[in-house]
């Protein structure tokens, strides 16, 4: 569906502010009397704290206060579990060891805060690091996932018997029986290493406590303003209404900013109360690398059972998932892996088992893709290995197993991050694959171009993979839509914005319903003073869930306007309509009353008021889906490998995606391209590398390689398949993570195809030129 | 990080070993050493300045000499920490007499590093460490020459290099093929330039 503005590539409402430097980011905010915070962080990944002497730091001019865990008394306690345990899954084991605000007795990862310094400037605060004497007894660190579970391994949490954080087994059908009947069973060990969110703007928090009004205002670069407000209020013993969290413009989220129990979140509010001065903390890049959160460290032992015709009978995947030193975010990431492993395909027998492991590394919480890329990587790799074994074309084997367009809704039997059984609500996977194959020119490349290029000694290869993206999960979001006396529309919702284009997409949804100019819709996100119910920005749910709530609220306002308009114009309700910011008589637009005037009249200040009515041209609505809607797509790419340097250039890329109804095609394209860039990073550039002692070796952009604009393919072709979701009125599904999900799998397939069919079998990601060189060398030695 | 290598000293083993166990000579050969105090004959404490790429700062540490079989071998255990992080290392040093009267020193060791040193400096640490060892051996060669000459009644001047000279030696060594790297250029050119500008600025402000 598309309307006047809904479904159109409307340029962004926020861009004039962003492009002219008028947008306010957290570090732009300066308050009178403001102090600055810095955290002294542990160099050791695992060590016992013997003593911390801050006496010299306190003598430094400009240092106002220095705190260690001991100074917080009873206020010091581990943070809340931000995501519930997976009790909905039978037989699941989960040990909650949530983040501690500041290390006490022991440090569990390199970068964990040891002391908090408050000073007149950040420079002074950081200079005071040198004054603090920390005595620590280093302990052996746990980094390797398999070794972590061996008997006698050092324990990250000594009150537990082992480093096992959780254990979940889910199965549909019976894999072992299926494997017994299969012609081929292919088993591989597949590993996925870490990557960072690496948002352009790091985290930040500014707390202002007003001791007279007993109110706290917090500016935060968070993806979850309402949960942050709730946990701060609860910890301080305040009402939620006494704490207002405001998110200014934010330079990217990508997942890690969903955390609400980091040291700054917990400690700065109370210190601001104690000192009765505003305190600002801006995370620096090194802190972000070491001690925010990151993702993607998993080790899979996976197998696939197929017939000689390439029909998949079953898949089994036993994997280890690294949760880092704590598990504040429950099992969202590994559950996403479980729900995204086989979801494109008809796999009647599927067994997935995860062992979540504590290690002396930074905490793992979702990063764009959030568990989905590894599920897809494992499955797509298994299919490629099977295709090799059977001598079958990789596209053909996929075609034979894809879920058909007439199978929806299709229950999957696997419980996901929202703790209900996943159901594939809508889609057309075969059409997506067909379109991607057509866009990339698969047949022509395989039959004509590649043989010619090979004859010329060139190493170009092609890859084609499929993926799904569970999006728009619950529980719910809400919105308030208000027509102002100025005739313009205000929309406020609880989720926050990190650059996705919410100010435009939400305006389009409201403008379409209320018949106003999209520029006349002002959108406020992530300010608990404006709207204070909701969960946050994650799981590609902003448009699908909050957008649906806005649509419902705008519909209510529309009804109100029509009712009031008919009364004021003296014509029946079915004879009035909304037109250009007015309520008009249908067929005679010269008879109208403007929305602004009605907004005034809807709020009478004298006289009587109709019983049961609500004042204003305003409405609040909430939306929560029964389960998330599933987007999906297919990705194809052609790569050119230089066999000398093992550098890989992606020459051409085609992605076909279904995110249901497109609200703004231009913004969908932006999301897909951004995701692809991240996926390319995860395939060949980005890697957070820990040494065996838990030291992060890539804590700066000198060593952590982000793909640049020049690393994007020369040619990117986009295709859309629009299969509206039945789960919300507008038929929307999310798209925020799509590009990041299938890229490493497609890249691996294309590189294998470029080098030599079947000899090189890649079973890890990310790759790099040097790693690829080693793998090729190993494969030719066989 | 593993380190291993060898070096030939032009002198008899007893002399080489004696020199090696002389704290003053050792301190002069250890890069950036500010102080090295003997606790007992096998334990030393000291402070040292370390600069690796963009990471620099003072380290305080301990040096222990263990499993000593003079003049044949010993084990060095080093532990240091400071603002740039920490380092912990165990090194095995062997001295063997060679037929031509020289002494072959072989070393192997494992060094664990942490903090900024690891997270930012690791890409350069390998090269810096190797270069530091090379420069240290050159210093020891000169010390040995002076020692042998003194024994023979001659005077050969041995002046322990200052930290600045030592750093220059390391930088010069690293600069071979390294000057194209931004961080090295930073250390070699940008920082001296900044200091120069600061001095000029200071003088100008005094003139006013």
Interface residues (C-beta under 8 A of the other chain):
Chain A: X43 X44 X45 X110 X129 X130 X138 X286 X289 X290 X691 X693 X695 X696 X697 X698 X699 X700 X702 X703
Chain B: X81 X83 X85 X86 X88 X112 X113 X114 X115 X116 X118 X119 X120 X122 X123 X183
